[in-house]
Amino acid sequence: MDLTKTAREITRLMLPYLTTQQNRQLKKVLSHCLFDESQLAEDCGDGESESFLDLFLSAKRLEGCSDRTISCYETTINKMLESFDTPACDLGTEEIRSYLSDYQQKAGVSRVTVDNVRRIISSFYSWLEDEDHIIKSPVRRIKRVKAPQPIKETYSDEVVEILCDNCGSPRNLALIDLLRSTGMRVGELVSLDRSSIDTINRECIVHGKGNKDRIVYFDAKTKVHIENYLSTRMDSSEALFVSSKAPHERLQIGGVEALLRKLGRELDLGRVHPHKFRRTLATKAIDKGMPIEQVQVLLGHKKIDTTLRYAMVDQRNVKASHRRYLT
């Protein structure tokens, strides 16, 4: 009989009937009766936590999470587990709450960052609970970290015109216009191929988060600028946007961000970032009466709450509505 498997099965079957502390004591008793202390450490220690983390990451990968998201999950959870000698399944609410508090103080990070860490750890423990490895997630009682919600800026029509008039090349003009008129993510932009663009119908297929494809639409001005840019291309790359210099490789996210930062500095426009175009589109669409559900589809958001966070109400219209309806 494999005593290790037997011990694990006993603790698994007892999960619904014991608290975390009682389950921890059961493991100690089984260890005392069946194993020596070194075997317990090997069986119920770091190796078990690492195994659970690997299984969790595999589950997230199967759900369609990107490599970048998987890497973030792995780094964040590993950092938390390495700060304890206790196995993952034996950690309690107070221990995790103390870890988050210490992390915020030592790292000097914002409340938003701490809450992102909390959400990732919560996702891991919710998975452990769903898979019957623990009775109840210890993160359930750790509430969301409240943080101030600053009003995020959008681009005015004037700023967009200044950027377009001074961007320096047909490629940059097509790139800015495509971000402006579609609201796509910068990662979606750089993954576009020439074949993704349908200039006749003024639409393109983007590969979004969760490995989901969706159609986005652009205006006539963007169509003209894309066609002008493509007419200047002498390379054979299938990528829609490529570097200016040979060998004309696909433009990367960092390259787009650097390009816009440089333009912002040169034109004295402050911080110019690709994601701001996305927020601007959402705000303008809602401001002009587009149903929020359609904006959600346009931006590729899974939850409508995310769309609402992107959209900033134009205060000038609030003032006009107040005068119209309340005075």
C-alpha positions as CSV (number, residue, x, y, z in Angstrom):
1,M,0.0,0.0,0.0
2,D,1.3,3.5,-0.9
3,L,1.1,5.3,2.4
4,T,1.7,8.7,0.8
5,K,-1.3,8.3,-1.5
6,T,-3.4,7.0,1.4
7,A,-2.5,10.0,3.6
8,R,-3.3,12.5,0.8
9,E,-6.6,10.8,0.1
10,I,-7.6,10.9,3.8
11,T,-6.8,14.7,4.0
12,R,-8.7,15.3,0.8
13,L,-11.8,13.4,1.9
14,M,-11.8,15.2,5.2
15,L,-11.6,18.7,3.7
16,P,-15.4,19.4,3.8
17,Y,-15.5,18.6,7.5
18,L,-12.4,20.3,8.9
19,T,-11.2,23.9,9.2
20,T,-7.8,24.9,7.7
21,Q,-6.2,24.6,11.2
22,Q,-7.8,21.2,11.9
23,N,-6.7,19.9,8.5
24,R,-3.2,21.1,9.2
25,Q,-3.3,19.2,12.5
26,L,-4.6,16.1,10.7
27,K,-1.6,16.2,8.4
28,K,0.7,16.4,11.4
29,V,-0.9,13.4,13.0
30,L,-0.7,11.3,9.8
31,S,2.9,12.3,9.5
32,H,3.6,11.2,13.1
33,C,1.9,7.9,12.6
34,L,2.9,7.0,9.1
35,F,6.1,8.9,8.1
36,D,9.2,10.4,9.4
37,E,9.4,14.2,9.6
38,S,11.6,14.5,6.4
39,Q,9.0,12.7,4.3
40,L,6.2,15.0,5.6
41,A,8.3,18.1,4.6
42,E,8.8,16.6,1.2
43,D,5.2,15.6,0.8
44,C,3.3,18.6,2.2
45,G,5.8,21.4,1.8
46,D,7.1,23.4,-1.0
47,G,6.8,20.5,-3.5
48,E,3.0,20.4,-2.9
49,S,2.7,24.2,-3.3
50,E,4.7,24.2,-6.6
51,S,2.6,21.3,-7.9
52,F,-0.6,23.2,-7.2
53,L,0.8,26.3,-8.8
54,D,1.8,24.4,-12.0
55,L,-1.7,22.9,-12.2
56,F,-3.3,26.3,-11.6
57,L,-1.2,27.9,-14.4
58,S,-2.1,25.0,-16.7
59,A,-5.8,25.7,-16.0
60,K,-5.4,29.4,-16.8
61,R,-3.5,28.6,-20.0
62,L,-6.4,26.3,-21.0
63,E,-8.8,29.1,-20.4
64,G,-7.0,31.2,-23.0
65,C,-4.9,33.5,-20.8
66,S,-2.0,35.1,-22.6
67,D,1.6,34.2,-21.9
68,R,2.1,37.6,-20.4
69,T,-0.8,37.0,-18.0
70,I,0.4,33.5,-17.1
71,S,3.9,34.9,-16.3
72,C,2.4,37.6,-14.1
73,Y,0.4,35.0,-12.2
74,E,3.4,32.8,-11.7
75,T,5.7,35.6,-10.5
76,T,3.1,37.1,-8.1
77,I,2.0,33.8,-6.5
78,N,5.6,32.4,-6.3
79,K,6.7,35.6,-4.5
80,M,3.9,35.1,-2.0
81,L,4.6,31.4,-1.4
82,E,8.3,31.9,-1.0
83,S,7.7,34.3,1.9
84,F,6.2,31.5,3.9
85,D,7.5,28.2,5.2
86,T,3.9,27.0,5.3
87,P,2.4,25.0,2.4
88,A,-0.1,26.9,0.2
89,C,-3.1,24.9,1.4
90,D,-2.3,25.7,5.0
91,L,-2.1,29.4,4.8
92,G,-4.8,31.4,6.5
93,T,-6.5,34.7,6.0
94,E,-4.4,36.6,8.6
95,E,-1.2,35.3,7.1
96,I,-2.1,36.5,3.6
97,R,-3.5,39.8,4.8
98,S,-0.3,40.4,6.7
99,Y,1.7,39.6,3.6
100,L,-0.2,42.1,1.5
101,S,0.2,44.8,4.2
102,D,4.0,44.1,4.4
103,Y,4.3,44.0,0.6
104,Q,2.7,47.5,0.3
105,Q,4.9,49.0,3.0
106,K,8.2,47.4,1.9
107,A,7.8,47.8,-1.9
108,G,6.2,51.2,-1.5
109,V,3.6,50.4,-4.2
110,S,0.2,52.0,-4.7
111,R,-3.1,50.6,-3.5
112,V,-4.0,49.7,-7.0
113,T,-0.9,47.5,-7.3
114,V,-1.6,45.8,-4.0
115,D,-5.2,45.1,-5.0
116,N,-4.0,43.6,-8.3
117,V,-1.8,41.3,-6.2
118,R,-4.8,40.4,-4.0
119,R,-6.9,39.6,-7.0
120,I,-4.2,37.2,-8.4
121,I,-3.8,35.4,-5.1
122,S,-7.5,35.2,-4.8
123,S,-7.8,33.6,-8.2
124,F,-5.3,31.0,-7.1
125,Y,-7.1,30.1,-3.9
126,S,-10.5,30.2,-5.6
127,W,-9.1,27.5,-8.0
128,L,-7.8,25.5,-5.0
129,E,-11.3,25.7,-3.5
130,D,-13.0,24.7,-6.7
131,E,-10.7,21.7,-7.1
132,D,-11.4,20.6,-3.5
133,H,-7.8,21.1,-2.4
134,I,-9.0,23.4,0.4
135,I,-12.4,23.9,2.1
136,K,-12.7,27.7,1.6
137,S,-10.4,30.3,0.1
138,P,-8.7,32.3,2.8
139,V,-8.8,35.4,0.6
140,R,-12.6,35.5,0.6
141,R,-12.5,37.7,3.8
142,I,-9.8,40.0,2.4
143,K,-11.8,42.9,0.9
144,R,-10.8,44.9,-2.1
145,V,-8.2,47.5,-1.5
146,K,-9.9,50.9,-2.0
147,A,-7.9,53.4,-4.1
148,P,-8.7,56.9,-5.3
149,Q,-10.2,56.9,-8.8
150,P,-8.5,59.8,-10.6
151,I,-10.3,61.1,-13.7
152,K,-8.2,59.8,-16.6
153,E,-7.6,62.1,-19.4
154,T,-8.7,61.6,-23.0
155,Y,-7.3,63.2,-26.2
156,S,-9.0,66.3,-27.5
157,D,-9.7,66.6,-31.2
158,E,-7.0,69.3,-31.3
159,V,-4.3,67.1,-29.8
160,V,-5.2,64.3,-32.3
161,E,-4.9,66.7,-35.2
162,I,-1.6,68.0,-34.0
163,L,-0.3,64.5,-33.7
164,C,-1.5,63.5,-37.2
165,D,-0.1,66.7,-38.7
166,N,3.4,66.3,-37.2
167,C,3.8,62.5,-36.9
168,G,6.6,62.5,-39.6
169,S,5.7,59.6,-41.9
170,P,2.9,57.7,-43.7
171,R,3.4,54.8,-41.4
172,N,3.0,56.9,-38.2
173,L,0.0,58.6,-39.6
174,A,-1.8,55.3,-40.5
175,L,-0.8,53.9,-37.1
176,I,-2.2,56.9,-35.1
177,D,-5.4,57.0,-37.2
178,L,-6.0,53.3,-36.7
179,L,-5.6,53.6,-32.9
180,R,-7.9,56.7,-32.9
181,S,-10.7,55.3,-35.0
182,T,-10.8,51.7,-33.7
183,G,-9.8,51.9,-30.1
184,M,-7.9,48.6,-30.4
185,R,-5.2,47.6,-27.9
186,V,-1.6,48.3,-28.9
187,G,-0.9,44.6,-28.7
188,E,-3.7,44.0,-31.2
189,L,-2.3,46.7,-33.4
190,V,1.2,45.2,-33.7
191,S,-0.2,41.7,-34.4
192,L,-2.1,42.9,-37.4
193,D,-1.1,41.6,-40.9
194,R,-1.8,43.2,-44.2
195,S,-4.3,40.5,-44.9
196,S,-6.2,41.5,-41.7
197,I,-7.2,44.8,-43.2
198,D,-10.3,45.1,-45.4
199,T,-10.1,48.7,-46.8
200,I,-13.2,48.2,-49.0
201,N,-15.5,47.6,-46.0
202,R,-13.3,49.7,-43.7
203,E,-12.8,47.0,-41.1
204,C,-10.2,44.6,-39.8
205,I,-10.0,41.5,-37.7
206,V,-8.0,41.8,-34.5
207,H,-6.8,39.0,-32.2
208,G,-7.7,40.1,-28.7
209,K,-7.4,38.9,-25.1
210,G,-8.4,35.3,-24.4
211,N,-7.4,34.3,-27.9
212,K,-10.7,35.8,-29.2
213,D,-11.0,37.5,-32.6
214,R,-13.3,40.4,-33.2
215,I,-14.0,42.9,-36.0
216,V,-13.3,46.6,-35.5
217,Y,-14.1,49.4,-37.8
218,F,-12.3,52.5,-39.1
219,D,-13.3,55.7,-40.9
220,A,-12.6,56.9,-44.4
221,K,-9.7,59.1,-43.4
222,T,-8.0,56.1,-41.8
223,K,-8.6,54.0,-44.9
224,V,-6.9,56.6,-47.1
225,H,-3.9,56.8,-44.8
226,I,-3.5,53.0,-44.6
227,E,-3.6,52.7,-48.4
228,N,-1.1,55.6,-48.7
229,Y,1.2,53.9,-46.2
230,L,1.0,50.5,-47.9
231,S,1.8,52.0,-51.3
232,T,5.1,53.1,-49.9
233,R,6.1,49.7,-48.7
234,M,8.8,47.9,-50.7
235,D,9.3,45.0,-48.3
236,S,7.7,41.6,-48.4
237,S,6.8,41.4,-44.7
238,E,3.2,40.2,-44.0
239,A,3.0,42.5,-40.9
240,L,0.9,45.7,-41.3
241,F,3.3,47.9,-39.4
242,V,7.0,47.3,-39.7
243,S,10.2,49.2,-38.6
244,S,11.4,52.0,-40.8
245,K,14.8,50.5,-41.3
246,A,15.8,47.2,-43.0
247,P,15.1,44.4,-42.5
248,H,11.7,45.9,-41.8
249,E,10.7,43.6,-38.9
250,R,7.2,43.7,-37.3
251,L,6.8,46.7,-35.1
252,Q,6.6,45.7,-31.4
253,I,4.6,47.2,-28.5
254,G,7.6,48.9,-27.1
255,G,8.3,50.5,-30.4
256,V,4.8,52.0,-30.7
257,E,5.0,53.3,-27.1
258,A,8.4,54.9,-27.7
259,L,7.3,56.5,-30.9
260,L,4.3,58.2,-29.2
261,R,6.3,59.2,-26.2
262,K,8.8,60.9,-28.5
263,L,6.0,62.7,-30.4
264,G,4.5,63.9,-27.1
265,R,7.8,65.4,-26.0
266,E,8.6,67.0,-29.3
267,L,5.2,68.6,-29.6
268,D,4.9,69.5,-26.0
269,L,1.7,67.5,-25.6
270,G,2.6,65.8,-22.3
271,R,2.5,62.0,-22.0
272,V,1.2,60.4,-25.2
273,H,0.3,56.7,-24.8
274,P,-1.5,54.3,-27.2
275,H,-4.0,53.2,-24.5
276,K,-5.3,56.8,-24.2
277,F,-6.7,56.5,-27.8
278,R,-8.8,53.5,-26.5
279,R,-10.2,55.5,-23.6
280,T,-10.9,58.4,-25.9
281,L,-12.9,56.3,-28.3
282,A,-15.0,54.8,-25.5
283,T,-15.7,58.2,-24.0
284,K,-16.7,59.7,-27.3
285,A,-18.9,56.8,-28.3
286,I,-20.9,56.8,-25.0
287,D,-21.0,60.6,-25.0
288,K,-22.6,60.5,-28.5
289,G,-25.2,58.0,-27.4
290,M,-23.8,54.7,-28.5
291,P,-25.3,51.9,-26.3
292,I,-22.8,50.7,-23.7
293,E,-23.3,47.1,-24.8
294,Q,-22.1,48.0,-28.3
295,V,-19.1,49.8,-26.9
296,Q,-18.3,46.7,-24.9
297,V,-18.3,44.6,-28.1
298,L,-16.3,47.2,-30.0
299,L,-13.6,47.2,-27.3
300,G,-13.6,43.4,-26.8
301,H,-14.4,43.6,-23.1
302,K,-15.6,40.4,-21.3
303,K,-17.4,42.4,-18.6
304,I,-19.4,45.6,-19.1
305,D,-17.9,47.0,-15.8
306,T,-14.6,47.2,-17.6
307,T,-16.1,49.3,-20.4
308,L,-17.7,51.7,-17.8
309,R,-14.3,52.2,-16.2
310,Y,-12.8,53.2,-19.6
311,A,-15.5,55.7,-20.4
312,M,-15.2,59.1,-18.9
313,V,-18.2,61.4,-19.0
314,D,-17.5,64.7,-20.7
315,Q,-18.2,67.3,-18.0
316,R,-19.2,69.9,-20.5
317,N,-22.1,67.7,-21.5
318,V,-23.0,67.2,-17.8
319,K,-23.2,71.0,-17.4
320,A,-25.3,71.4,-20.6
321,S,-27.7,68.6,-19.4
322,H,-28.0,70.2,-16.0
323,R,-29.0,73.5,-17.6
324,R,-31.4,71.8,-19.9
325,Y,-33.2,69.5,-17.4
326,L,-32.7,71.1,-14.0
327,T,-32.7,74.9,-14.4
